[in-house]
């Protein structure tokens, strides 16, 4: 149990590319729910989406993996992550 | 079904050494084709309407295209190195997406569970961190610095060793594996997976190898590789969904799946979608 707690993290994820937010945002919500993470989206444009994610680090890794593919109409060019204090 | 993005690519359709003047009927991306040899000893591949398809011969196989390829088949320089034994393993028919077959080949994590006591064993199941990139100049997916403990990495290996791998995807249905060569540590063994897409959910897999191994009988080399691929077949034919998802709706990839994710991104970027599931179901 203590190991799990130690791996808890809150990170800012910045996704850039050709993002089609109308398709990508609902997809992000579904993927967040599947992984049991919590999220706050605070910046959205066609080229960039910024969100904060909280949960075990390994699951945030999996969120990054999933987002790098995303729905078929979206092309993700890059994902940056920063641990928030 | 969308084969437009892949129609101008080269695909293996048979072994050159087994060409027959009477021809062999097979399929390529849903189209019936006949693979034969003409009177001058050249391969002749015809499509369903009798048209002659573009062909080339390389790595022991005949390659054909339904379209108009504007590029040569990808190079494997090791194929021309003297001293290597070139092994034509034959063909294994698998009822799965051709893209699934390639993706499975790229997946190291399944070794201990599917190829138990050969390519992997418990408790040595951890996949160490490795590097994955899409090389822009070659336009290929590469995974390097892949290390994994294997009880019997090759027919020529006498015991367990930590094997180093490099994976390369130079074409949508082909992968080349470079692997620690037990008899010559400074060289790589080359094991390839050439996949002929018969339909979106059925493929013929033509493995081929270029090895430094002077001792192992050819029959044993072939049997070793066939054993591996037959073990894979039972897994591949039971995967759900049958097609390779490009939207990870049902399959949630992890860090160990970096190569698979890079492969799927590369397919998506090029619209290589024959055998792919585009929308998660």
Contacts between the chains, C-beta under 8 A, distances in Angstrom:
chain1	res1	chain2	res2	distance
A	27	B	247	7.8
A	30	B	249	7.7
A	31	B	248	7.9
A	31	B	252	7.9
A	34	B	252	6.5
A	35	B	252	7.0
A	58	B	254	7.6
A	58	B	255	7.7
A	61	B	254	7.0
A	61	B	255	5.3
A	62	B	252	5.7
A	62	B	253	6.8
A	62	B	254	5.5
A	62	B	255	7.8
A	65	B	248	7.5
A	65	B	252	7.8
A	65	B	253	4.3
A	65	B	254	6.5
A	65	B	255	7.0
A	65	B	257	6.6
A	65	B	258	7.6
A	65	B	261	5.5
A	66	B	248	4.8
A	66	B	252	6.2
A	66	B	253	6.4
A	68	B	261	6.0
A	68	B	265	6.5
A	69	B	246	6.6
A	69	B	247	6.6
A	69	B	248	5.1
A	69	B	253	7.6
A	69	B	261	6.3
A	69	B	264	5.7
A	69	B	265	6.3
A	69	B	268	7.2
A	70	B	247	7.1
A	71	B	247	5.2
A	71	B	279	7.5
A	71	B	280	7.8
A	72	B	246	5.8
A	72	B	247	5.4
A	72	B	268	7.1
A	72	B	278	4.4
A	72	B	279	6.1
A	75	B	268	7.4
A	75	B	269	7.2
